[in-house]
Amino acid sequence: MRRIALFVAIGILTVFAAPSGLPPAAAQNAVPKLSLEVVGTTGADGPVFVPIVITIPQVPIILNITFINNDTQPLNFHTFTIDNEDRSSRGLVDSGFIRPGNRSFLEFTVNSMTNVTNGAVSFTPEASARGIRFYCIPHRIDVGGQAAGMIGEIVLAGAPTGGDEGPADKGVLIRAYWIGMIGIAAMIGWIGVSYFVIKSSTPKFRDHRDHMRKGLP
Ligand SMILES: [Cu+2]
C-alpha cells in the first residue's frame, strides 16, 4: 500500500512539476491578445464608432482590431487613429482612410495606459477622460453640431468611471480561469494522496475495525 501511494505521489509530482521546467521566459513573454471589431458608421447623431468604448481586461495587452466602415454613403470615409499625448505626432496608430464597405486590420500593444507600441514606435497616447483616445480624422470634430464628434476611448477594466455609467465589467482572461481550475484539481488530488501516504505509513493500525474494538484512540 505504501509503495502504491509513493508511486502515485511521484506520478502526480511529475505531471505538475513538468510545466515549471519550461524556460520561464516562455511564460513571461506571453502578452495576451484581444481581437475585436470596431465599426465606423453613421448613427442618428452623426458619425460614430461602435463600440465607442473598448474595455481591456489588463495591461500589457495586444489589441488586434478589425476596423470596418459599414457606411453606405460613398463619401463617408472613416479612420481609426491614435495620436501622441499632445497631438504633435498624429496617426501613430492609423487605419488610413477606409471607404464604405471596406475594412482595415490593426495590431498594436497597450503596454500601459500611458504607453503604446505600434511596430517599432512607442509613444504616450493622447488621453481621454478615462483612458486612451482614438478618433476618426474626418469626423473628430462634429460638423453637424449634434454629437461630440467621432471619438472613442480605450479603458482599463476596473478603472474609475467618469460618471453615470457605473463600474465597467472586469473581463477575465481564459488562461487565468484554467490556471485556477488546475490549481483546485491539483489541491484535491494532493489531499487524496496525503490521505493514503499518512494511512500507509501507520502499519500498526491498518485494520480500522480491530483498532476500534481495542478501544484505541
Ligand atoms: Cu469618420
Residues whose N, C-alpha, C, O or C-beta is under 5 A from the ligand:
A	BS01	CU	P47 F77 H78 T79 C136 H139 M150
